């Protein structure tokens, strides 16, 4: 599975794409826990998760075919 990483989050991952294997469907909350273990600095950061182009909540399930993006907080006008 590929995560697309944006903004300042690339400093934590040292890349704009992160690959990992996913054998079963997991929730966004489980994904965040997994990433927190691999990248401890992520715990100190606020970010949004988008699945297939739409903002996702922690209960949403993802599969190996989902397109996942990690987005830093944004504001606009």
C-alpha positions, 0 to 999 in steps of 0.5 A: 500500500502507498501513502502519499505524504504532504507538507511538513509531514514529509520531514517526519517520513523523509519522503513524499511516499511511504509503502507498507504491506496490508494483509487485512482491512484496518481502520484509520485509527489502527493505521495511525497507531501503526504509523506512530510506532514507526514514526514516533514524531508523528504523535506530536503532529496534527494531520488529516487522513484522506481516503480516495480523495475524501477526508476520513474519520478514525472508524473508516476501514481501508484496504490495500487498494485504498488511496491514502493521503496524509495532509497537514492542517490547512486553512484558507480563505 
